Amino acid sequence: MKKKKIVASLGLIVFLIIYFIIEWFRHPLPTMEGSIKIEALKEIVEVYTDEFGVPHVFAENEEDLFFAAGYIAARDRLFQLATVNLAVKGGLASVLGPKYLKSDIYFRTWKIHETAKLLVKEMDIKNRKIFDRFCDGINYRMDEVINDLPIEFKILNFKPEHWTPVIVAGYGRMMAHEMSGSWKPEIVYGAVESYFGPEKLRDLIPSEDIDNPTIASSLGNDVKGLYDNVLNSEYVQRELFGDFSADIGSNNWVVSGSHSVTGLPFLANDPHLGFSQPPRWYEIHLNGGRFNVSGVCIAGIPLPVIGQNERTAWGFTNTMVDDLDFFIIQLNKNNKDEYLYKGEWATIKKKKEVFKIKGKEDTTIYIRSTHHGPIVSDVHEMLNKTNKVLSMAWTGHWITNELDAWVGLTTMDNWEDFSNAVKDFGVPGQNIVYADVDGNIGWRPAVYVPIRKEGFSMVPRPGHDESYDWNGRVPFEDMPYLFNPKKGYISTANNRTIGTGFPYYISGLWADPSRASRIDEMLSSDEKLNLNDMKQIQLDLTSNYAKEILPHIIKHGQWTSTPGHVRALKFLNDWNYIEAVESQAALIFHSINNKLIKNIYGDELSLLGPKYLEAYLGLKYITKRNLRSILKKGTSTWVDDINTKGVVEDVKVLIKRSVNQGLHDIVNQYGPNWSNWKWGKAHSVTHKHLLGDVGLLDYLFSLNVGPFLSGGSDVTPNAGGYSFNNGFNQTSGASMRRIVDFSNMNRTQMILPTGQSGLPRSKHYNDQAPLYHSGEYRTTWFDKTFIINNHELKRLRLTP
């Protein structure tokens, strides 16, 4: 009996300990109703919050409006904001430990924080006040809860640092870095040219983009170690805010009143980014002073990046501009602080950087720069084997005016205002579509394009030759645009939007045309389009890429009489090219297609090192466009398998091999019962928290959201990107979906992948996930009178 009492007592003690630990971790949910006194305000601010946690902020003046915006952002996303702050400053290792030191060094090497300081100095003084007050609001909330912070701070045992407008500007540059797609092909192509030679490189580039790759021919073959360093560094750093393999893309379009059932425009946008939890976007409605704007901002940006005001709406996609060049720099072997330029030895600039590391002593690094920009191959260690280093020129180091451009976009009244705002927006380059209440639609590429010698050869350039230096940027007046085109709609999907007759080199990084062509098919309907049509386009899972590739697989595959082969061939022959959750054919196609791509490129690229094949396969847009070229021509130097001595394979042989391998993998993974061969089962998605990989934490606090069965791929309008190297689990897709109907701007259709809040205890942490993953939308309100009189919304008064 005594023993039972002891056991019961011990059990109670353990229970109480666990209970109090969990309670200690609990951060109080924010107040949504009633009144909060905030001395820093001048006037009362009213915040109406809808059933999904979206705030509508009404203020008497701009200073109070943006203070409240910062306060609310920190209320909902404080840990996300704290992580951004650390990353911008290159201080992640001080909290997350030694494994993040390389990320910190890399961010500082890219001069994110340093450039941000200069950006803020160039701001319009009136607009600067907005950013100051936004940061004041973040800091006020931070101080308000400093003794009872959200769970992540308690787990990691740190306190957040105050925000300044420099962090806001730095976050914008971090996004520009993430969305820059040209670093990876330049590194891969440079390594291929260095190892295999220019002819081999020429066959790796989609045929429609070939420039003779003569640039690197005089640079020698001793530079691959430089590429290795950059590649390794990028892998470490880019895992911070989403999966490294994530496909960065987007869709947007506008439809004119002549093409719609309402007689007024529709504007739709769904940016594709790596998934994270909480999501990138934070939805907000701001009303006060010059502003009455609703939309989504990147958490930490005071204004909607994509959204609408009373007269206009706009949406973004990545222009895929080639905004970065690497330069091979020849060092003076007698003085490593000098480099060859214009036939003389120029001095390398050096800057001392001190890094704090949790649990360890500080580390000091010297970041070196040439006139092109920072030397990025120093990130791991100094390479003493060679007298060459890799320097970088990036448009993200230009001092531009995006901070003011955001203000211009959110307060514009018409096309002229839009054009003036876009003139100041250059980094990251965006295709911005526009519509207004007068029925106008338009498009402008908001991007700064460097003027340089030679284009899509995209291998590092000779740093000693001044003729390869950038020579300014393409003038805004020379950039193309569309305004009220006759066909009645404009769409972009990271495809080539600027014709080949344009006199300047823009890029060769265009997406595979599959998404763009499918969207165009649906928009070009003879029937006038309605709101439901806009939704159906965003949710469409049709693969035009598969329509082109699959006939080659069916024709040249070695289809046996075994039940598995017979059934697989039937699925493919009967397929409608829709990559639905229940589709067997989609799984079969992707399995075979991926094997074919790996069989073409894997043998040679593996010789370069373990990450080069993964990096090239991660260039899905280029990889798939190149596969189209190979299948059209029927030949390529990459087709022959170098591991089969005395045999020269053609594409047909590799297709046969890929069919057998692809089906073999499906049977091994999902069993011989073909009722289990479902694309959605293989292609599920989980929205992962930064700490979600720690199983116990995820179990106790439900940090991750999912998994959910998912359809689509990187080539369907409803995007579902995945890694070629880690199964089919989805890693990226629509980071939000938004549709503005100009016949009723009070009923904009909107959805986030998970929810508004970054607090795991909040119902708004994941309450939009069921809607998002079932293809549904929610209505977001805009009319002030309607909102104030809607008694279903919660009302909070912030009083001075």
Secondary structure, DSSP 8 states (H G I E B T S, - for coil): -HHHHHHHHHHHHHHHHHHHHHHHH-------SEEEE-TT-SS-EEEEE-TT--EEEE-SSHHHHHHHHHHHHHHHHHHHHHHHHHHHHT-THHHH-GGGHHHHHHHHHTTHHHHHHHHHHTS-HHHHHHHHHHHHHHHHHHHHTTTS--HHHHHHT-------HHHHHHHHHHHHHHH--SHHHHHHHHHHHHHH-HHHHHTTS-GGG-----GGGGS-S--HHHHHHHHHHHHHHHTTTS-TT---EEEEEEE-GGGBTTSS-EEEEEEEEE--BS-SEEEEEEEETTEEEEEEEETT-SS-SEEE-SSEEEEEEE-----EEEEEEEEETTEEEEEEETTEEEE-EEEEEEEEETTEEEEEEEEEE-SS-BBGGGSS---TT-SEEEEEEEGGGS---HHHHHHHHHT--SHHHHHHHHHT--SS-EEEEEEETTS-EEEEEE---B--SS-TT-S-EETT-GGGS---B--GGGS--EES-TTSEEEESSS--S-TT-SS---S----THHHHHHHHHHT-SS-B-HHHHHHHHT--B-HHHHHHHHHHHHHS---SSHHHHHHHHHHHH--SB--TT-HHHHHHHHHHHHHHHHHHHHHHGGG-HHHHHHHHH-HHHHHHHHHHHHHHS--TTTS-TTSTT----HHHHHHHHHHHHHHHHHHHH-S-GGG--HHHHT-EEE-BTTTTSHHHHHHH--SEEEE-----TTSSS-EEE-TTSTT-EEEEES-EEEEETT-TTSEEEE-SS-S---TTSGGGTTTHHHHTTT--EEE---HHHHHT-TTSEEEEEE-
